Amino acid sequence: MNLPRDEFLPSDPATIYRCRWEVELLFRELKTQYELDEFDTTKNHVAKVMFSRRCCHCW
């Protein structure tokens, strides 16, 4: 999908991509530091509890 030229500056896509990359790096760090890739659930409320416990336990 192309971005409308009248709504975005030429530098906007680079900024958006850079922000997206920061999120990817954050997820990678969380998975590595807190072993979040070992969660075996698709239930949102369970994942939130497990994430909270894992983070509190590590700090």
C-alpha positions in Angstrom: 0.0 0.0 0.0 1.4 3.4 -1.0 1.2 6.3 1.4 -0.7 9.4 0.1 1.8 12.0 -0.9 -0.3 14.8 0.5 -0.4 13.3 4.0 3.3 12.4 4.5 6.7 14.0 4.1 9.4 12.1 2.2 11.2 11.5 5.5 8.1 10.0 7.2 8.5 6.4 6.0 12.0 6.3 7.3 10.9 7.6 10.7 8.0 5.1 10.8 10.4 2.2 9.9 12.9 3.3 12.5 10.2 3.3 15.2 9.0 -0.1 14.1 12.6 -1.4 14.3 12.9 -0.1 17.8 9.8 -2.1 18.8 11.3 -5.2 17.1 14.5 -4.8 19.1 12.5 -4.3 22.3 10.6 -7.6 21.7 13.8 -9.4 21.0 15.4 -8.1 24.2 12.3 -9.1 26.2 12.3 -12.6 24.8 16.0 -13.0 25.5 16.2 -11.4 28.9 13.0 -12.7 30.4 12.5 -15.9 28.3 9.2 -14.7 27.0 9.4 -16.9 24.0 8.6 -19.8 26.4 5.0 -18.7 27.0 2.7 -21.4 25.8 -0.6 -19.6 25.7 -2.8 -17.7 23.4 -5.1 -16.4 26.1 -4.4 -12.7 26.6 -5.1 -12.5 30.3 -2.9 -15.4 31.1 0.0 -14.0 29.0 -0.4 -10.6 30.9 -0.1 -12.4 34.3 2.8 -14.5 33.2 4.6 -11.5 31.8 4.0 -9.4 35.0 5.3 -12.3 37.2 8.3 -12.9 35.0 9.3 -9.2 35.0 8.7 -8.7 38.7 10.8 -11.9 39.4 13.7 -10.7 37.4 13.9 -7.2 38.9 
